[in-house]
């Protein structure tokens, strides 16, 4: 499987009123920023959804490598309920990003 096309995480801060996330600039790798008011066209939306599918498939491949392990025990962020966000979710997510 080819590497996922996503930015590297460099820094994150949850300091109140100074929340920050610093990610890799993807322009040198050929990515372009679209005008947010226009949104994505169908072709680019398809590319995003395909990459999200590959990201999702990566967890299936990881679980297949260690079928006896519960991935949530190894990677605590997997047990977060991102649909019911709370103050601990961001802290755990930043911790994950720093460790990868």
MOPAC internal coordinates of N, CA, C and O (Angstrom, degrees):
PM7 1SCF
backbone

  N    0.0000 0     0.00 0     0.00 0    0    0    0
  C    1.4621 1     0.00 0     0.00 0    1    0    0
  C    1.5256 1   108.34 1     0.00 0    2    1    0
  O    1.2310 1   120.41 1   -49.37 1    3    2    1
  N    1.3045 1   116.82 1   130.63 1    3    2    1
  C    1.4610 1   121.78 1   178.00 1    5    3    2
  C    1.5234 1   109.41 1   -66.58 1    6    5    3
  O    1.2310 1   120.37 1   -28.64 1    7    6    5
  N    1.3254 1   116.89 1   151.36 1    7    6    5
  C    1.4722 1   119.35 1   178.63 1    9    7    6
  C    1.5306 1   111.14 1   -57.42 1   10    9    7
  O    1.2310 1   120.92 1   -32.96 1   11   10    9
  N    1.3130 1   115.84 1   147.04 1   11   10    9
  C    1.4580 1   120.56 1   177.56 1   13   11   10
  C    1.5208 1   109.24 1   -68.00 1   14   13   11
  O    1.2310 1   121.09 1   -38.67 1   15   14   13
  N    1.3072 1   115.52 1   141.33 1   15   14   13
  C    1.4619 1   120.92 1   179.69 1   17   15   14
  C    1.5207 1   108.51 1   -91.43 1   18   17   15
  O    1.2310 1   121.95 1   -93.16 1   19   18   17
  N    1.3156 1   113.87 1    86.84 1   19   18   17
  C    1.4595 1   120.00 1   178.99 1   21   19   18
  C    1.5251 1   108.33 1  -144.82 1   22   21   19
  O    1.2310 1   120.26 1   -25.35 1   23   22   21
  N    1.3276 1   117.11 1   154.65 1   23   22   21
  C    1.4622 1   119.22 1  -176.67 1   25   23   22
  C    1.5172 1   112.31 1   -71.91 1   26   25   23
  O    1.2310 1   121.48 1   -29.53 1   27   26   25
  N    1.3264 1   114.77 1   150.47 1   27   26   25
  C    1.4645 1   120.28 1   172.22 1   29   27   26
  C    1.5286 1   108.37 1   -73.40 1   30   29   27
  O    1.2310 1   121.12 1   -34.85 1   31   30   29
  N    1.3146 1   115.46 1   145.15 1   31   30   29
  C    1.4580 1   121.83 1   177.03 1   33   31   30
  C    1.5181 1   107.89 1   -90.64 1   34   33   31
  O    1.2310 1   120.10 1   -52.18 1   35   34   33
  N    1.3437 1   117.41 1   127.82 1   35   34   33
  C    1.4603 1   121.03 1  -179.71 1   37   35   34
  C    1.5218 1   113.24 1  -107.87 1   38   37   35
  O    1.2310 1   120.29 1   142.14 1   39   38   37
  N    1.3312 1   117.06 1   -37.86 1   39   38   37
  C    1.4609 1   119.17 1  -174.34 1   41   39   38
  C    1.5150 1   109.81 1  -162.46 1   42   41   39
  O    1.2310 1   121.06 1   -32.44 1   43   42   41
  N    1.3150 1   115.57 1   147.56 1   43   42   41
  C    1.4508 1   121.58 1   172.80 1   45   43   42
  C    1.5128 1   110.16 1  -147.18 1   46   45   43
  O    1.2310 1   120.39 1   -37.78 1   47   46   45
  N    1.3111 1   116.85 1   142.22 1   47   46   45
  C    1.4598 1   121.73 1   178.28 1   49   47   46
  C    1.5190 1   109.11 1  -136.45 1   50   49   47
  O    1.2310 1   121.07 1   -42.23 1   51   50   49
  N    1.3259 1   115.55 1   137.77 1   51   50   49
  C    1.4559 1   121.29 1   176.97 1   53   51   50
  C    1.5221 1   111.27 1  -107.55 1   54   53   51
  O    1.2310 1   120.59 1  -165.22 1   55   54   53
  N    1.3380 1   116.48 1    14.78 1   55   54   53
  C    1.4651 1   120.13 1   179.44 1   57   55   54
  C    1.5261 1   109.05 1   -58.85 1   58   57   55
  O    1.2310 1   120.86 1   -52.77 1   59   58   57
  N    1.3306 1   115.95 1   127.23 1   59   58   57
  C    1.4631 1   121.19 1  -175.39 1   61   59   58
  C    1.5195 1   111.44 1   -56.01 1   62   61   59
  O    1.2310 1   120.96 1   -44.42 1   63   62   61
  N    1.3082 1   115.77 1   135.58 1   63   62   61
  C    1.4582 1   125.33 1  -178.20 1   65   63   62
  C    1.5318 1   113.20 1    69.51 1   66   65   63
  O    1.2310 1   119.97 1  -178.90 1   67   66   65
  N    1.3374 1   117.66 1     1.10 1   67   66   65
  C    1.4626 1   121.59 1   178.35 1   69   67   66
  C    1.5266 1   110.71 1  -135.80 1   70   69   67
  O    1.2310 1   120.41 1  -150.57 1   71   70   69
  N    1.3283 1   116.82 1    29.43 1   71   70   69
  C    1.4624 1   120.52 1  -179.33 1   73   71   70
  C    1.5273 1   108.97 1   -58.02 1   74   73   71
  O    1.2310 1   121.10 1   -47.10 1   75   74   73
  N    1.3280 1   115.50 1   132.90 1   75   74   73
  C    1.4564 1   121.04 1  -173.66 1   77   75   74
  C    1.5172 1   110.69 1  -143.17 1   78   77   75
  O    1.2310 1   120.87 1   -35.38 1   79   78   77
  N    1.3163 1   115.95 1   144.62 1   79   78   77
  C    1.4539 1   121.41 1   168.81 1   81   79   78
  C    1.5303 1   106.51 1  -138.39 1   82   81   79
  O    1.2310 1   120.84 1   -51.28 1   83   82   81
  N    1.3156 1   115.99 1   128.72 1   83   82   81
  C    1.4598 1   122.14 1  -178.28 1   85   83   82
  C    1.5199 1   108.52 1  -117.84 1   86   85   83
  O    1.2310 1   121.26 1   -62.54 1   87   86   85
  N    1.3379 1   115.20 1   117.46 1   87   86   85
  C    1.4582 1   122.30 1  -178.56 1   89   87   86
  C    1.5218 1   110.04 1  -118.13 1   90   89   87
  O    1.2310 1   121.16 1   -18.26 1   91   90   89
  N    1.3122 1   115.38 1   161.74 1   91   90   89
  C    1.4631 1   122.51 1   177.95 1   93   91   90
  C    1.5309 1   110.78 1   -58.51 1   94   93   91
  O    1.2310 1   120.92 1   -38.38 1   95   94   93
  N    1.3228 1   115.85 1   141.62 1   95   94   93
  C    1.4571 1   122.16 1   172.65 1   97   95   94
  C    1.5275 1   107.24 1   -77.85 1   98   97   95
  O    1.2310 1   119.98 1   -64.44 1   99   98   97
  N    1.3056 1   117.64 1   115.56 1   99   98   97
  C    1.4660 1   121.35 1  -175.73 1  101   99   98
  C    1.5207 1   113.86 1   -88.66 1  102  101   99
  O    1.2310 1   119.82 1   177.35 1  103  102  101
  N    1.3231 1   117.95 1    -2.65 1  103  102  101
  C    1.4705 1   119.79 1  -179.41 1  105  103  102
  C    1.5293 1   112.46 1   -59.48 1  106  105  103
  O    1.2310 1   118.37 1   139.69 1  107  106  105
  N    1.3550 1   120.71 1   -40.31 1  107  106  105
  C    1.4633 1   119.16 1   178.05 1  109  107  106
  C    1.5316 1   113.82 1   -62.11 1  110  109  107
  O    1.2310 1   120.91 1   160.93 1  111  110  109
  N    1.3403 1   115.87 1   -19.07 1  111  110  109
  C    1.4683 1   120.07 1   178.47 1  113  111  110
  C    1.5257 1   111.61 1   -94.62 1  114  113  111
  O    1.2310 1   120.51 1  -169.36 1  115  114  113
  N    1.3409 1   116.62 1    10.64 1  115  114  113
  C    1.4601 1   120.79 1   174.51 1  117  115  114
  C    1.5204 1   115.28 1    95.64 1  118  117  115
  O    1.2310 1   119.57 1  -177.23 1  119  118  117
  N    1.3170 1   118.43 1     2.77 1  119  118  117
  C    1.4575 1   120.73 1   179.64 1  121  119  118
  C    1.5271 1   109.66 1   -81.73 1  122  121  119
  O    1.2310 1   120.94 1   -31.09 1  123  122  121
  N    1.3243 1   115.80 1   148.91 1  123  122  121
  C    1.4620 1   121.32 1   179.45 1  125  123  122
  C    1.5212 1   109.10 1  -127.61 1  126  125  123
  O    1.2310 1   121.47 1   -33.98 1  127  126  125
  N    1.3177 1   114.79 1   146.02 1  127  126  125
  C    1.4531 1   121.22 1   177.53 1  129  127  126
  C    1.5240 1   108.41 1   -85.24 1  130  129  127
  O    1.2310 1   120.32 1   -49.62 1  131  130  129
  N    1.3118 1   117.00 1   130.38 1  131  130  129
  C    1.4592 1   119.48 1   178.40 1  133  131  130
  C    1.5252 1   108.91 1   -93.04 1  134  133  131
  O    1.2310 1   121.33 1   -22.39 1  135  134  133
  N    1.2971 1   115.06 1   157.61 1  135  134  133
  C    1.4625 1   119.79 1   177.02 1  137  135  134
  C    1.5270 1   107.53 1   -69.91 1  138  137  135
  O    1.2310 1   120.93 1   -59.85 1  139  138  137
  N    1.3234 1   115.83 1   120.15 1  139  138  137
  C    1.4673 1   120.28 1  -172.38 1  141  139  138
  C    1.5246 1   113.23 1   -60.41 1  142  141  139
  O    1.2310 1   119.59 1   151.49 1  143  142  141
  N    1.3087 1   118.38 1   -28.51 1  143  142  141
  C    1.4724 1   120.29 1  -179.76 1  145  143  142
  C    1.5249 1   112.44 1   -74.30 1  146  145  143
  O    1.2310 1   120.64 1   156.71 1  147  146  145
  N    1.3228 1   116.38 1   -23.29 1  147  146  145
  C    1.4672 1   120.16 1   179.79 1  149  147  146
  C    1.5196 1   111.77 1   -87.39 1  150  149  147
  O    1.2310 1   120.38 1   148.31 1  151  150  149
  N    1.3275 1   116.88 1   -31.69 1  151  150  149
  C    1.4547 1   120.02 1  -177.85 1  153  151  150
  C    1.5219 1   111.08 1    76.30 1  154  153  151
  O    1.2310 1   121.01 1     8.16 1  155  154  153
  N    1.3077 1   115.67 1  -171.84 1  155  154  153
  C    1.4626 1   121.32 1  -178.31 1  157  155  154
  C    1.5177 1   111.17 1   -93.44 1  158  157  155
  O    1.2310 1   121.01 1   -33.48 1  159  158  157
  N    1.3280 1   115.67 1   146.52 1  159  158  157
  C    1.4527 1   119.14 1   173.07 1  161  159  158
  C    1.5347 1   108.18 1   -80.20 1  162  161  159
  O    1.2310 1   120.36 1    -4.82 1  163  162  161
  N    1.3186 1   116.93 1   175.18 1  163  162  161
  C    1.4639 1   121.22 1  -175.55 1  165  163  162
  C    1.5237 1   112.00 1   -61.35 1  166  165  163
  O    1.2310 1   120.02 1   140.07 1  167  166  165
  N    1.3354 1   117.57 1   -39.93 1  167  166  165
  C    1.4582 1   120.87 1  -178.35 1  169  167  166
  C    1.5341 1   111.25 1   -63.22 1  170  169  167
  O    1.2310 1   120.45 1   134.68 1  171  170  169
  N    1.3186 1   116.74 1   -45.32 1  171  170  169
  C    1.4635 1   119.88 1  -179.19 1  173  171  170
  C    1.5255 1   111.93 1   -73.06 1  174  173  171
  O    1.2310 1   120.44 1   147.07 1  175  174  173
  N    1.3188 1   116.76 1   -32.93 1  175  174  173
  C    1.4620 1   119.88 1   175.04 1  177  175  174
  C    1.5230 1   109.82 1   -62.05 1  178  177  175
  O    1.2310 1   120.48 1   138.51 1  179  178  177
  N    1.3253 1   116.69 1   -41.49 1  179  178  177
  C    1.4726 1   121.54 1   177.23 1  181  179  178
  C    1.5250 1   110.43 1   -60.74 1  182  181  179
  O    1.2310 1   119.88 1   136.32 1  183  182  181
  N    1.3366 1   117.83 1   -43.68 1  183  182  181
  C    1.4674 1   120.96 1   178.79 1  185  183  182
  C    1.5323 1   111.25 1   -61.14 1  186  185  183
  O    1.2310 1   120.47 1   137.54 1  187  186  185
  N    1.3255 1   116.72 1   -42.46 1  187  186  185
  C    1.4658 1   120.48 1   179.04 1  189  187  186
  C    1.5250 1   110.58 1   -63.19 1  190  189  187
  O    1.2310 1   120.42 1   134.96 1  191  190  189
  N    1.3114 1   116.80 1   -45.04 1  191  190  189
  C    1.4597 1   120.06 1  -179.42 1  193  191  190
  C    1.5276 1   111.60 1   -66.33 1  194  193  191
  O    1.2310 1   119.89 1   143.61 1  195  194  193
  N    1.3218 1   117.82 1   -36.39 1  195  194  193
  C    1.4654 1   120.07 1   176.24 1  197  195  194
  C    1.5235 1   110.65 1   -63.74 1  198  197  195
  O    1.2310 1   120.03 1   138.57 1  199  198  197
  N    1.3204 1   117.55 1   -41.43 1  199  198  197
  C    1.4607 1   120.45 1   179.79 1  201  199  198
  C    1.5299 1   110.74 1   -68.19 1  202  201  199
  O    1.2310 1   120.24 1   142.17 1  203  202  201
  N    1.3208 1   117.14 1   -37.83 1  203  202  201
  C    1.4666 1   119.71 1   175.02 1  205  203  202
  C    1.5291 1   110.57 1   -63.05 1  206  205  203
  O    1.2310 1   120.44 1   142.82 1  207  206  205
  N    1.3230 1   116.76 1   -37.18 1  207  206  205
  C    1.4653 1   120.79 1   176.18 1  209  207  206
  C    1.5202 1   111.33 1   -63.36 1  210  209  207
  O    1.2310 1   120.34 1   138.41 1  211  210  209
  N    1.3368 1   116.95 1   -41.59 1  211  210  209
  C    1.4624 1   120.66 1   176.95 1  213  211  210
  C    1.5248 1   111.03 1   -64.71 1  214  213  211
  O    1.2310 1   120.48 1   141.56 1  215  214  213
  N    1.3281 1   116.69 1   -38.44 1  215  214  213
  C    1.4596 1   121.14 1   177.91 1  217  215  214
  C    1.5297 1   109.99 1   -62.68 1  218  217  215
  O    1.2310 1   120.94 1   135.94 1  219  218  217
  N    1.3107 1   115.82 1   -44.06 1  219  218  217
  C    1.4638 1   121.02 1   178.11 1  221  219  218
  C    1.5290 1   110.61 1   -63.47 1  222  221  219
  O    1.2310 1   120.43 1   137.91 1  223  222  221
  N    1.3339 1   116.79 1   -42.09 1  223  222  221
  C    1.4719 1   121.35 1  -179.66 1  225  223  222
  C    1.5252 1   111.58 1   -64.51 1  226  225  223
  O    1.2310 1   120.28 1   151.74 1  227  226  225
  N    1.3321 1   117.07 1   -28.26 1  227  226  225
  C    1.4645 1   120.16 1  -179.93 1  229  227  226
  C    1.5222 1   111.08 1   -59.93 1  230  229  227
  O    1.2310 1   120.09 1   144.41 1  231  230  229
  N    1.3290 1   117.43 1   -35.59 1  231  230  229
  C    1.4679 1   119.65 1   178.84 1  233  231  230
  C    1.5249 1   111.00 1   -68.38 1  234  233  231
  O    1.2310 1   120.42 1   144.99 1  235  234  233
  N    1.3163 1   116.81 1   -35.01 1  235  234  233
  C    1.4668 1   120.47 1   177.71 1  237  235  234
  C    1.5312 1   109.56 1   -66.20 1  238  237  235
  O    1.2310 1   120.47 1   137.33 1  239  238  237
  N    1.3287 1   116.70 1   -42.67 1  239  238  237
  C    1.4648 1   120.68 1   178.56 1  241  239  238
  C    1.5320 1   111.15 1   -64.95 1  242  241  239
  O    1.2310 1   120.59 1   139.39 1  243  242  241
  N    1.3274 1   116.47 1   -40.61 1  243  242  241
  C    1.4609 1   120.39 1   178.54 1  245  243  242
  C    1.5284 1   110.41 1   -63.55 1  246  245  243
  O    1.2310 1   120.02 1   137.04 1  247  246  245
  N    1.3180 1   117.56 1   -42.96 1  247  246  245
  C    1.4627 1   120.76 1   179.02 1  249  247  246
  C    1.5260 1   110.56 1   -65.13 1  250  249  247
  O    1.2310 1   120.10 1   144.65 1  251  250  249
  N    1.3317 1   117.42 1   -35.35 1  251  250  249
  C    1.4656 1   120.73 1   179.14 1  253  251  250
  C    1.5292 1   111.65 1   -65.46 1  254  253  251
  O    1.2310 1   120.49 1   149.84 1  255  254  253
  N    1.3414 1   116.66 1   -30.16 1  255  254  253
  C    1.4624 1   120.15 1   178.67 1  257  255  254
  C    1.5248 1   112.01 1   -71.07 1  258  257  255
  O    1.2310 1   120.36 1   151.26 1  259  258  257
  N    1.3246 1   116.92 1   -28.74 1  259  258  257
  C    1.4689 1   121.44 1  -178.27 1  261  259  258
  C    1.5304 1   109.09 1  -135.03 1  262  261  259
  O    1.2310 1   119.92 1  -113.25 1  263  262  261
  N    1.3381 1   117.76 1    66.75 1  263  262  261
  C    1.4627 1   120.67 1  -173.81 1  265  263  262
  C    1.5276 1   113.83 1   -62.34 1  266  265  263
  O    1.2310 1   119.97 1   156.79 1  267  266  265
  N    1.3388 1   117.67 1   -23.21 1  267  266  265
  C    1.4632 1   119.42 1  -178.67 1  269  267  266
  C    1.5303 1   112.68 1   -82.06 1  270  269  267
  O    1.2310 1   120.18 1   168.33 1  271  270  269
  N    1.3390 1   117.25 1   -11.67 1  271  270  269
  C    1.4638 1   121.30 1  -177.85 1  273  271  270
  C    1.5206 1   111.33 1   -97.40 1  274  273  271
  O    1.2310 1   121.09 1   -31.76 1  275  274  273
  N    1.3102 1   115.52 1   148.24 1  275  274  273
  C    1.4645 1   121.51 1   171.09 1  277  275  274
  C    1.5260 1   106.15 1   -92.15 1  278  277  275
  O    1.2310 1   120.25 1   -64.95 1  279  278  277
  N    1.3254 1   117.14 1   115.05 1  279  278  277
  C    1.4608 1   120.42 1  -176.23 1  281  279  278
  C    1.5230 1   112.35 1   -59.24 1  282  281  279
  O    1.2310 1   119.70 1   150.52 1  283  282  281
  N    1.3119 1   118.18 1   -29.48 1  283  282  281
  C    1.4663 1   120.93 1   179.09 1  285  283  282
  C    1.5248 1   111.31 1   -67.42 1  286  285  283
  O    1.2310 1   119.92 1   153.92 1  287  286  285
  N    1.3447 1   117.77 1   -26.08 1  287  286  285
  C    1.4659 1   120.20 1   175.67 1  289  287  286
  C    1.5296 1   110.78 1   -72.46 1  290  289  287
  O    1.2310 1   120.54 1   148.34 1  291  290  289
  N    1.3201 1   116.58 1   -31.66 1  291  290  289
  C    1.4640 1   121.72 1  -178.60 1  293  291  290
  C    1.5286 1   111.18 1   -85.74 1  294  293  291
  O    1.2310 1   120.61 1   140.38 1  295  294  293
  N    1.3105 1   116.44 1   -39.62 1  295  294  293
  C    1.4739 1   122.90 1  -176.99 1  297  295  294
  C    1.5287 1   107.98 1  -120.61 1  298  297  295
  O    1.2310 1   120.83 1   -85.88 1  299  298  297
  N    1.3223 1   116.03 1    94.12 1  299  298  297
  C    1.4641 1   120.74 1  -172.44 1  301  299  298
  C    1.5239 1   114.01 1   -59.43 1  302  301  299
  O    1.2310 1   119.90 1   153.42 1  303  302  301
  N    1.3345 1   117.79 1   -26.58 1  303  302  301
  C    1.4588 1   119.16 1  -178.81 1  305  303  302
  C    1.5295 1   112.14 1   -64.08 1  306  305  303
  O    1.2310 1   120.02 1   158.57 1  307  306  305
  N    1.3333 1   117.57 1   -21.43 1  307  306  305
  C    1.4619 1   120.13 1  -179.75 1  309  307  306
  C    1.5263 1   112.58 1   -66.94 1  310  309  307
  O    1.2310 1   120.42 1   158.30 1  311  310  309
  N    1.3212 1   116.81 1   -21.70 1  311  310  309
  C    1.4613 1   119.27 1  -179.93 1  313  311  310
  C    1.5318 1   112.32 1   -88.20 1  314  313  311
  O    1.2310 1   120.36 1   177.52 1  315  314  313
  N    1.3333 1   116.91 1    -2.48 1  315  314  313
  C    1.4624 1   119.65 1   178.23 1  317  315  314
  C    1.5238 1   110.62 1   -70.92 1  318  317  315
  O    1.2310 1   121.18 1   -37.35 1  319  318  317
  N    1.3040 1   115.35 1   142.65 1  319  318  317
  C    1.4596 1   121.06 1   175.07 1  321  319  318
  C    1.5238 1   107.47 1   -97.41 1  322  321  319
  O    1.2310 1   120.51 1   -87.55 1  323  322  321
  N    1.3394 1   116.62 1    92.45 1  323  322  321
  C    1.4583 1   120.26 1  -177.40 1  325  323  322
  C    1.5221 1   112.08 1   -72.27 1  326  325  323
  O    1.2310 1   119.65 1   170.83 1  327  326  325
  N    1.3269 1   118.27 1    -9.17 1  327  326  325
  C    1.4563 1   120.15 1   176.27 1  329  327  326
  C    1.5237 1   110.81 1   -84.06 1  330  329  327
  O    1.2310 1   120.53 1   165.30 1  331  330  329
  N    1.3330 1   116.59 1   -14.70 1  331  330  329
  C    1.4640 1   121.62 1   179.23 1  333  331  330
  C    1.5254 1   106.99 1  -128.81 1  334  333  331
  O    1.2310 1   121.16 1  -112.22 1  335  334  333
  N    1.3266 1   115.39 1    67.78 1  335  334  333
  C    1.4623 1   123.54 1  -171.49 1  337  335  334
  C    1.5222 1   111.74 1   -58.95 1  338  337  335
  O    1.2310 1   120.92 1   -43.90 1  339  338  337
  N    1.3319 1   115.84 1   136.10 1  339  338  337
  C    1.4613 1   120.40 1   171.24 1  341  339  338
  C    1.5213 1   109.38 1  -133.94 1  342  341  339
  O    1.2310 1   119.72 1    -4.02 1  343  342  341
  N    1.3102 1   118.15 1   175.98 1  343  342  341
  C    1.4643 1   121.74 1  -174.28 1  345  343  342
  C    1.5269 1   113.07 1   -63.98 1  346  345  343
  O    1.2310 1   119.25 1   157.01 1  347  346  345
  N    1.3146 1   119.03 1   -22.99 1  347  346  345
  C    1.4633 1   121.19 1  -179.95 1  349  347  346
  C    1.5244 1   112.63 1   -79.39 1  350  349  347
  O    1.2310 1   119.87 1   158.16 1  351  350  349
  N    1.3061 1   117.85 1   -21.84 1  351  350  349
  C    1.4646 1   120.88 1  -176.71 1  353  351  350
  C    1.5247 1   111.28 1   -63.72 1  354  353  351
  O    1.2310 1   120.17 1   133.93 1  355  354  353
  N    1.3116 1   117.27 1   -46.07 1  355  354  353
  C    1.4662 1   119.81 1  -178.89 1  357  355  354
  C    1.5180 1   111.09 1   -64.10 1  358  357  355
  O    1.2310 1   119.97 1   137.95 1  359  358  357
  N    1.3133 1   117.65 1   -42.05 1  359  358  357
  C    1.4611 1   121.53 1   179.89 1  361  359  358
  C    1.5287 1   110.77 1   -62.12 1  362  361  359
  O    1.2310 1   120.55 1   136.51 1  363  362  361
  N    1.3120 1   116.56 1   -43.49 1  363  362  361
  C    1.4592 1   120.40 1   178.99 1  365  363  362
  C    1.5222 1   110.81 1   -66.70 1  366  365  363
  O    1.2310 1   120.54 1   139.85 1  367  366  365
  N    1.3320 1   116.57 1   -40.15 1  367  366  365
  C    1.4547 1   120.67 1   179.18 1  369  367  366
  C    1.5203 1   110.97 1   -62.46 1  370  369  367
  O    1.2310 1   119.88 1   134.66 1  371  370  369
  N    1.3286 1   117.84 1   -45.34 1  371  370  369
  C    1.4672 1   121.21 1   178.55 1  373  371  370
  C    1.5161 1   110.27 1   -62.92 1  374  373  371
  O    1.2310 1   120.23 1   142.12 1  375  374  373
  N    1.3222 1   117.17 1   -37.88 1  375  374  373
  C    1.4685 1   120.37 1   177.36 1  377  375  374
  C    1.5135 1   111.24 1   -61.81 1  378  377  375
  O    1.2310 1   120.73 1   139.28 1  379  378  377
  N    1.3216 1   116.20 1   -40.72 1  379  378  377
  C    1.4646 1   120.79 1   176.60 1  381  379  378
  C    1.5204 1   111.07 1   -62.70 1  382  381  379
  O    1.2310 1   120.57 1   133.60 1  383  382  381
  N    1.3195 1   116.52 1   -46.40 1  383  382  381
  C    1.4648 1   120.77 1  -178.16 1  385  383  382
  C    1.5201 1   111.34 1   -61.33 1  386  385  383
  O    1.2310 1   120.21 1   140.59 1  387  386  385
  N    1.3182 1   117.21 1   -39.41 1  387  386  385
  C    1.4618 1   120.70 1  -179.83 1  389  387  386
  C    1.5211 1   111.48 1   -66.91 1  390  389  387
  O    1.2310 1   120.25 1   149.98 1  391  390  389
  N    1.3273 1   117.13 1   -30.02 1  391  390  389
  C    1.4690 1   120.01 1  -176.38 1  393  391  390
  C    1.5221 1   113.08 1   -86.55 1  394  393  391
  O    1.2310 1   119.76 1   167.25 1  395  394  393
  N    1.3430 1   118.07 1   -12.75 1  395  394  393
  C    1.4659 1   118.48 1  -178.33 1  397  395  394
  C    1.4953 1   112.71 1   -93.65 1  398  397  395
  O    1.2310 1   120.10 1   180.00 1  399  398  397

